[in-house]
């Protein structure tokens, strides 16, 4: 994994597979940050490994898409406002007398080195549950369904095929495992044990609401939102708040609606706008032992093009 950037005004505290997290440089140790900087890198991961090389402009594309969706879910889609973790990314500069300047002298909190791929966010108490919503049968859900007729323990109708739309979207939460470990699919009752019944019911209902709204938006742009995952935290007022990335190519499966309707094979129906190209190539060229091979230039270019195409399709018009 690459070395985190040294950013003026910020101190690095954590790196995930894709994102780097910073707090204000002058924040005293062991103090909760009211404001954080989340930087999306160009790193790409698959099968719990960060791969090389990264995907050019991936951080910008993911951040742009997250910000677009936060705006839609704040009411731009006609629905009610969903609270999110975004904070103001500009502040008034101070004059020589120490007084705030005029509004024309706004100063960006996002360093130039990460402009376009960073968000300033509020500090939240994050909940240890990954809120997965599935509207279509695919991926690990399809594998489980073939064995037991269930997805994450939820019984489904017989006779469904890979890529089929479910009668209703289902909430299939996961426990967010420590860095380097697999997330664990959990039942709703286990979610209740982790966060309490009130929060568990809020997480389920809010996740399903966001999925339905986002799926309708995607459909209007010729896309299918097959499944997605959300993360939530609680702010100082106890308000459940949408956090991290939202509805991006890294956290969601998007398919082309026309291809899904006309395709004759699973590959044709479910050609996704994400890193599935990377997963497929890696599965065919690596036995998941040791260090994964370097991605070919063609795979990197095709993946970047799919990320870019999704953003263009969603935000057009």
C-alpha positions as CSV (number, residue, x, y, z in Angstrom):
1,X,0.0,0.0,0.0
2,X,1.3,3.4,-0.9
3,X,2.5,5.9,1.8
4,X,-0.2,8.4,2.8
5,X,0.3,11.9,1.6
6,X,1.6,14.7,3.9
7,X,-1.3,17.2,3.7
8,X,-1.0,20.7,5.1
9,X,-3.4,21.3,8.0
10,X,-4.2,17.6,8.4
11,X,-2.7,14.5,10.2
12,X,-3.1,11.0,8.8
13,X,-4.6,8.5,11.2
14,X,-5.8,5.6,9.2
15,X,-5.7,3.9,5.7
16,X,-8.2,1.4,4.4
17,X,-7.9,-0.5,1.2
18,X,-9.1,2.5,-0.8
19,X,-9.5,5.5,1.6
20,X,-7.2,7.5,3.8
21,X,-8.5,9.3,6.8
22,X,-7.1,12.5,8.3
23,X,-7.8,14.7,11.3
24,X,-6.9,18.4,11.9
25,X,-3.2,18.7,12.5
26,X,-3.7,20.7,15.7
27,X,-6.1,18.2,17.2
28,X,-4.8,17.0,20.6
29,X,-4.1,13.2,21.0
30,X,-7.1,11.1,22.2
31,X,-9.5,13.8,21.3
32,X,-12.5,13.1,19.1
33,X,-12.4,15.0,15.9
34,X,-15.4,17.1,15.0
35,X,-14.1,17.3,11.4
36,X,-12.2,14.8,9.3
37,X,-10.8,14.6,5.8
38,X,-11.7,11.4,3.8
39,X,-9.5,10.9,0.8
40,X,-10.4,8.4,-1.9
41,X,-7.3,7.0,-3.5
42,X,-6.9,5.3,-6.9
43,X,-6.2,2.0,-5.2
44,X,-8.2,-1.0,-6.2
45,X,-8.8,-4.1,-4.1
46,X,-10.1,-7.6,-4.8
47,X,-10.2,-10.8,-2.7
48,X,-9.0,-8.7,0.3
49,X,-5.8,-7.6,-1.5
50,X,-4.8,-4.2,-2.7
51,X,-3.7,-4.6,-6.3
52,X,-1.2,-2.9,-8.5
53,X,-1.4,-0.6,-10.4
54,X,-4.3,1.5,-9.3
55,X,-7.2,2.7,-11.5
56,X,-6.4,6.2,-12.9
57,X,-8.8,8.9,-11.6
58,X,-10.8,6.3,-9.6
59,X,-10.6,8.4,-6.4
60,X,-12.1,11.5,-8.2
61,X,-14.8,9.4,-9.9
62,X,-15.9,7.7,-6.6
63,X,-15.9,11.0,-4.7
64,X,-17.8,12.8,-7.5
65,X,-20.5,10.0,-7.5
66,X,-20.8,10.0,-3.7
67,X,-21.3,13.7,-3.6
68,X,-23.9,13.5,-6.4
69,X,-25.8,10.8,-4.5
70,X,-25.6,12.7,-1.1
71,X,-27.2,15.6,-2.9
72,X,-29.9,13.5,-4.4
73,X,-30.7,11.9,-1.1
74,X,-30.8,15.3,0.6
75,X,-34.0,15.9,-1.3
76,X,-32.9,16.6,-4.9
77,X,-34.7,13.4,-6.0
78,X,-38.0,14.6,-4.5
79,X,-37.7,12.4,-1.4
80,X,-37.2,13.4,2.2
81,X,-33.8,14.6,3.4
82,X,-31.5,11.8,4.6
83,X,-29.0,13.2,7.0
84,X,-25.4,12.6,5.8
85,X,-21.9,13.2,7.2
86,X,-20.8,16.0,4.9
87,X,-19.4,19.1,6.6
88,X,-18.5,22.5,5.1
89,X,-15.3,22.3,3.1
90,X,-14.6,26.0,3.2
91,X,-14.1,28.4,6.0
92,X,-13.6,32.2,6.3
93,X,-10.0,33.2,6.3
94,X,-8.8,35.6,9.0
95,X,-7.4,39.1,8.3
96,X,-4.3,40.7,9.9
97,X,-6.5,41.9,12.8
98,X,-7.6,38.3,13.5
99,X,-11.1,39.0,12.4
100,X,-13.0,36.9,9.9
101,X,-12.8,38.3,6.3
102,X,-15.7,38.8,4.0
103,X,-17.5,35.9,2.4
104,X,-15.4,36.5,-0.7
105,X,-12.4,35.3,1.2
106,X,-13.5,31.7,1.7
107,X,-10.6,29.3,2.2
108,X,-10.8,25.7,1.2
109,X,-10.1,23.0,3.8
110,X,-9.2,20.5,1.1
111,X,-5.5,20.6,0.1
112,X,-4.8,21.1,-3.6
113,X,-3.0,17.7,-3.7
114,X,-6.3,15.9,-3.1
115,X,-8.8,18.3,-4.7
116,X,-11.6,16.4,-6.3
117,X,-11.1,13.2,-4.4
118,X,-11.6,14.3,-0.8
119,X,-14.6,15.1,1.4
120,X,-14.6,17.0,4.7
121,X,-17.0,15.1,7.0
122,X,-18.3,15.3,10.5
123,X,-17.0,13.0,13.2
124,X,-19.6,10.3,14.0
125,X,-19.9,7.3,16.3
126,X,-19.9,4.7,13.6
127,X,-22.1,1.6,14.0
128,X,-20.4,-1.8,13.4
129,X,-22.9,-3.0,10.8
130,X,-22.6,-2.9,7.1
131,X,-26.1,-2.4,5.7
132,X,-26.4,-4.5,2.5
133,X,-29.6,-4.3,0.4
134,X,-30.1,-6.8,-2.4
135,X,-32.7,-6.2,-5.1
136,X,-31.5,-8.9,-7.4
137,X,-30.1,-12.4,-7.0
138,X,-26.4,-12.5,-7.8
139,X,-22.9,-12.9,-6.4
140,X,-22.6,-14.7,-3.0
141,X,-26.4,-14.6,-2.7
142,X,-26.8,-16.7,-5.8
143,X,-24.2,-19.2,-4.6
144,X,-26.0,-19.6,-1.3
145,X,-29.4,-19.8,-3.0
146,X,-28.2,-22.7,-5.2
147,X,-27.2,-24.6,-2.1
148,X,-30.1,-23.8,0.3
149,X,-32.7,-21.7,-1.3
150,X,-31.8,-18.8,1.0
151,X,-29.8,-15.6,0.9
152,X,-28.2,-14.7,4.2
153,X,-30.7,-17.1,5.8
154,X,-33.7,-15.5,4.2
155,X,-35.9,-18.0,2.4
156,X,-36.6,-17.1,-1.2
157,X,-39.1,-18.6,-3.8
158,X,-38.0,-21.6,-5.8
159,X,-37.0,-21.4,-9.4
160,X,-35.0,-18.1,-9.4
161,X,-32.1,-17.8,-11.8
162,X,-28.8,-15.9,-11.6
163,X,-29.5,-12.2,-12.1
164,X,-33.3,-12.4,-11.4
165,X,-35.1,-9.5,-9.7
166,X,-36.3,-10.4,-6.2
167,X,-40.0,-9.8,-5.4
168,X,-38.9,-7.3,-2.8
169,X,-35.5,-5.9,-1.9
170,X,-34.0,-7.7,1.2
171,X,-31.9,-6.3,4.0
172,X,-28.9,-8.6,4.6
173,X,-26.6,-6.9,7.2
174,X,-23.0,-7.8,7.9
175,X,-20.7,-7.3,10.8
176,X,-17.8,-5.0,9.9
177,X,-14.7,-7.1,10.6
178,X,-11.4,-5.6,11.7
179,X,-9.0,-4.6,8.9
180,X,-7.7,-7.6,7.0
181,X,-10.6,-9.9,7.9
182,X,-13.8,-10.8,6.1
183,X,-17.0,-9.1,7.0
184,X,-19.5,-11.6,8.4
185,X,-23.1,-11.9,7.2
186,X,-25.3,-11.7,10.3
187,X,-29.0,-12.1,11.0
188,X,-31.3,-9.2,11.9
189,X,-31.5,-10.5,15.5
190,X,-27.7,-10.4,15.7
191,X,-27.9,-6.8,14.4
192,X,-30.2,-6.1,17.4
193,X,-27.6,-7.6,19.7
194,X,-24.9,-5.3,18.3
195,X,-26.7,-2.0,18.1
196,X,-30.0,-2.3,20.0
197,X,-33.5,-2.9,18.5
198,X,-34.3,0.8,17.8
199,X,-31.1,1.3,15.8
200,X,-31.4,-2.1,14.1
201,X,-34.9,-1.2,12.9
202,X,-33.8,2.2,11.8
203,X,-30.8,0.8,9.8
204,X,-33.1,-1.7,8.1
205,X,-35.8,0.7,7.2
206,X,-33.5,3.5,6.1
207,X,-31.3,1.2,4.0
208,X,-34.4,-0.1,2.2
209,X,-35.7,3.4,1.7
210,X,-32.4,4.6,0.2
211,X,-32.1,1.6,-2.0
212,X,-35.6,2.0,-3.4
213,X,-35.0,5.7,-4.1
214,X,-31.6,5.1,-5.7
215,X,-33.0,2.2,-7.8
216,X,-35.7,4.4,-9.2
217,X,-33.1,7.1,-10.1
218,X,-30.9,4.4,-11.7
219,X,-33.8,3.0,-13.7
220,X,-34.6,6.5,-15.0
221,X,-31.1,6.5,-16.5
222,X,-31.2,3.1,-18.1
223,X,-29.5,1.3,-15.2
224,X,-30.3,-1.4,-12.7
225,X,-29.0,-1.1,-9.1
226,X,-28.7,-4.8,-8.3
227,X,-27.4,-4.4,-4.7
228,X,-25.5,-2.0,-2.6
229,X,-24.1,-1.4,0.9
230,X,-24.3,1.5,3.3
231,X,-22.6,2.6,6.5
232,X,-24.1,4.8,9.2
233,X,-23.0,6.6,12.3
234,X,-24.7,8.6,15.0
235,X,-24.0,12.3,15.5
236,X,-23.8,14.2,18.8
237,X,-27.6,14.7,18.7
238,X,-28.3,11.0,18.3
239,X,-29.3,11.3,14.7
240,X,-28.7,8.3,12.5
241,X,-26.4,9.6,9.7
242,X,-25.4,8.2,6.3
243,X,-21.6,8.1,6.1
244,X,-18.6,6.9,4.1
245,X,-19.2,6.5,0.4
246,X,-22.6,6.0,-1.0
247,X,-23.9,4.2,-4.1
248,X,-20.5,4.2,-5.9
249,X,-19.1,1.6,-8.2
250,X,-17.1,0.2,-5.3
251,X,-20.1,-0.3,-3.0
252,X,-22.8,-1.2,-5.5
253,X,-23.5,-3.4,-8.5
254,X,-25.0,-1.5,-11.4
255,X,-26.1,-3.2,-14.6
256,X,-27.2,-1.9,-18.0
257,X,-31.0,-2.3,-18.0
258,X,-31.2,-3.0,-21.7
259,X,-28.5,-5.6,-21.6
260,X,-30.1,-7.3,-18.6
261,X,-33.4,-7.5,-20.4
262,X,-32.0,-8.8,-23.7
263,X,-29.0,-10.8,-22.6
264,X,-29.0,-14.6,-23.0
265,X,-26.2,-15.4,-20.6
266,X,-25.4,-14.3,-17.0
267,X,-22.3,-12.5,-18.4
268,X,-24.4,-10.5,-20.9
269,X,-27.2,-9.7,-18.4
270,X,-25.0,-8.7,-15.6
271,X,-22.0,-6.8,-17.1
272,X,-21.4,-4.4,-14.3
273,X,-20.0,-0.9,-14.0
274,X,-17.4,-1.7,-11.4
275,X,-14.3,-3.7,-10.7
276,X,-15.8,-7.0,-11.9
277,X,-13.4,-6.9,-14.8
278,X,-10.6,-6.9,-12.3
279,X,-12.2,-9.7,-10.2
280,X,-12.7,-11.9,-13.3
281,X,-9.2,-11.4,-14.6
282,X,-7.7,-12.1,-11.2
283,X,-9.8,-15.2,-10.6
284,X,-8.6,-16.6,-14.0
285,X,-4.9,-15.8,-13.4
286,X,-4.3,-16.2,-9.6
287,X,-4.9,-19.0,-7.2
288,X,-5.3,-16.6,-4.2
289,X,-2.0,-17.7,-2.7
290,X,0.8,-15.3,-2.0
291,X,1.0,-11.9,-3.7
292,X,-1.5,-11.3,-6.5
293,X,-0.1,-10.5,-10.0
294,X,0.1,-7.0,-11.5
295,X,-2.9,-6.0,-13.5
296,X,-2.4,-5.7,-17.2
297,X,-2.7,-2.3,-18.8
298,X,-5.8,-3.4,-20.8
299,X,-7.7,-4.5,-17.6
300,X,-6.8,-1.2,-15.9
301,X,-8.0,0.8,-18.9
302,X,-11.3,-1.1,-19.3
303,X,-12.0,-0.8,-15.6
304,X,-11.4,2.9,-15.6
305,X,-13.7,3.3,-18.6
306,X,-16.6,1.5,-16.8
307,X,-16.3,3.7,-13.7
308,X,-16.3,6.8,-15.9
309,X,-19.2,5.5,-18.0
310,X,-21.4,4.9,-14.9
311,X,-20.8,8.5,-13.7
312,X,-21.7,9.9,-17.1
313,X,-24.8,7.8,-17.4
314,X,-26.2,8.7,-13.9
315,X,-25.4,12.4,-14.0
316,X,-26.5,13.0,-17.6
317,X,-29.6,15.3,-18.0
